[in-house]
Amino acid sequence: MTEHDFIPKPYTVLKQAGKVAWESPSNIALVKYWGKKKHQIPENPSISFTLNSCKTITTVSYTPKEDNTDFSFEVYLDGSRKDDFKPKIQTFFERVESYLPFLRLFHFKIETQNTFPHSSGIASSASGMSALALCLMSIEKKLNVIQSDSEESKDFFNKKASFLARLGSGSACRSIEGDLIVWGKTESIKDSNDLFGVKYPYEVHNNFKQYQDTILLVDKGEKQVSSTVGHNLMHGHPYAKNRFQQAHDNLANLNPILASGDLNAFIALIESEALTLHAMMMTSMPYFILMKPNTLEIINRIWEFRKASGLHIGFTLDAGANVHVLYPKQESVKILEFIKNELVAYCKNGEYICDQIGFGANQIE
Ligand code: DP6
C-alpha cells in the first residue's frame, strides 16, 4: 500500500452534524522507535504491547460550516477548555488533510479525558492521537452513504486510522489494535511497513498472554526533552546507524523468543532496548539524562530480586524516568507483593498504575 490508497473518493453526504466517540489505549514499546525521517517515517522498526487500562476517551461533535477556509475546532480536557492543545491538533489536521478532505467543512468540538493522571508523566500522545484519528475515521464513514461492514472494510478502517494516528504521533499508530503491534518495515516481520502498525503476524507463546505492566511513577514532571526533539537528535548521532540496525536485529531475535516463550531471553532483549534508548539520549548532542536516581534504584532492586527469586520480572523505560515493570501473569502474585513492599517507596507519592496487555481501541456508541 502507498499513501495514495488513503485518499478517499468524494463523499456522498456533507451537510450533516453528528457525534462520535472512541476510547483508545496507550502502548509500551519493547523494541523502541527513536529517530524518524520526514512525514513521520520511522528510522527503524518497533514493536509494542498495547495496554489495557491506560487510555484516552475522546468524543468529537461536528457541525457543518459555511466558510471552508480554515480549520475550526475547540478542545476540552476533563471538561475544561485546553487551548494549549490546539497547535498540536492544528499540525495534525494539516498533515492529514489530504486524506480527510472534510476537515475544513466542519466545526469540531473535541472532548477528551484520560484514565491516567495527565501529570503522571505517561505520554498521552499515543492514546490521544489514536483516539482522535479513530473519531475522524468514524466521521468519514458517516459521510459515505454506502457503508460496508465487511472484514475487508474493517481492516481498511484500522489501517487508515493507524496511518492517520502515525501522522499525529508515531507511536500512536501502534494503539489501534492489540495485543502486539509492529510498526516499520523489517524483513523478519511479514507485511510490516512504515505507514501504519500491523498486528504481530506469528503465533505467540502463552507466557506472553496477559503480560502485566506495572508502571512506577518516579517523576511526574514535565518532560525534559520532547519526543520530537529527541527523535531529531538521532540525525547525525554517532551511533545512529548501528542503533537502527540493532532494532531490525532485535525484532528478528524476538520472533523465536515469542514463539518459544523464553522469558529470560525476552527480559534480556527488552531491558537492553530500554537502556539503549537512554544511552542514545546520553550520547547525543545536546545530551540528556532522563532517568532519575530512583529509576536506577528500582532497576537495581529488580535485578537483585530476579536473581534471588528466579522470577521473571523485567523492566522497560519510556523517554522519561518512570519504570514499566513487565512480568507474566502466572507470576503476578509474588511479583506484585515485591513491587508493593519494595519498589513503591521509590515512586513519587507512592503512585503506580497496574496495567496489562490489551487488545486495542473501542468505539463508544
Ligand atoms: C521512546 O511517538 O511520542 O516512546 O512521533 O514525535 O510523536 P512522535 O514521537 P513519539 O515517540 C515515542 C518514543 C518512545 C519509544 C516508542 O514508543 O517506540
Residues whose N, C-alpha, C, O or C-beta is under 5 A from the ligand:
A	BS01	DP6	A29 V31 K32 Y33 S46 S125 G168 S169 G170 S171 A172 S227 T228 D318 A319
